Structure formats: structure tokens, C-alpha cells
Amino acid sequence: MRHFRPPASSRDPRWSKAREALLVIGAVAAEDSDYAKEQNGVGFSKSDSTKGHGLARLSVVSVLSSDATYSDVIKLAARYRRQASRIAQGNLL
């Protein structure tokens, strides 16, 4: 009998944290269409804008393939978690 075995990457204990962090970064990137050209309190700061948009395009698998990338994603998501929460609440209203 064959057993389904999930991909190794989904068994990684960091998988759910990386996925959640990418959701945060993706939500902020979606609000930052001007790449911080206007100071409007929405989206990434000027210094984080390019990096944030680049990280938002990554998959969980690619984030987990590099410890440095994983660290960058987690740190950036922590910085913008509150803003992403406000974005999500605004979409519910």
C-alpha cells in the first residue's frame, strides 16, 4: 500500500511561520503600489520598499531554501505586522 507523504518543505517546522510572514508582506506590498514615493502611511517605508516587493514575490519553498532569506522575511513581516492587520480589518468592513 502506498502512503501519501507530504513534500519535505511542508514538514519543515518553519513552514507555517514563513507562510504567515509572506502573507503579511504580500498584504503590505499590495498597498504599496507607488513604492513609497508618496508619504501616505500605507505600504513599505522607502528603505524597505524594493526589498519588500521582492520578498513578496517569493514562495514558501524558496524562503525556506535559504536561512538568510527566511530571516529577512521574518524580520520584515514583524516590522509590518500591525499595518497588515489594519489592512485585513479594513477589507472586512
N, C-alpha and C positions, 0 to 999 in steps of 0.2 A: 504494500500500500504506500502511495506517495503522500507525503505531508507537505503542506504549504509552509514555506519558510520565508519570512519577510526579508527584504533586502538588508544587507549588513548595516547600511546607513540608517535605516529606521530603527535598528536595535541599539544604536549609539545613544547613551544616556543624555547626550546634549541635544538630541533631535528636537524635542518639544520646545526647549528654550530658544534654539536657533530659529525655529519656525515662528514662534511668537515674536521674537525680535524683528524678523523680516516683515511680519505683518505691521508692526509699529512703524518701521522705516518706510514701508510701502505707503502707508496712510499719510505720512508726513510728505513724502515725495509727491503724492498725488495733489497735494495742496500747494506745492512749491513750483508751479509752472514757470515762474519768472526767474528761477534760480537766484533768489534773494536780491534781485535788482531793486525792488521796492521794499522799504522798511514798513511792512504791514503786520508784523507779528504772526504771520502764517508761514509755515514751511521751515526749512532749514535756515540756519544763520549763513551769512556769506562765506565764512570759512568752512562750513560743513556741507554746503550745497552740492558741489561737484562729487565729493566722496559719497554723500548720502544717496544721490541719484544712481551712482554706480553700484553701490551695495544693494539698493532696492531691486536691481535687475537680476541679482544672483538667486540661484536655487538653494534649497537647504543642503542638498548634496554638495554643492560647490563650497558652501560656507564651512561645512564640516571637514572638507578635504584639507584645510589649512588652519592651523592653530592661530596664526596671526589674523586671518580673515574672520574667524569665529570671534576672536577678542574684539576686533574693530566693530563688528555687528552688534555684539552685546553692549559695548560701551556707548555706541551711538544711540541704540534703542533706549538705553537707560536715560540718556540725556533728553530724549524727546517723548518719553512715555506719557507724560502729563498732557502734552499737546495732542498726541494721538488719541488719548482718552476723550478729550474735548471734541475732537473731530468725529469720533464714533457717536458720542452723545448727540451731537448736532444732526447727524444723519437719522437718528431715531425720532426726532421731533417733527 
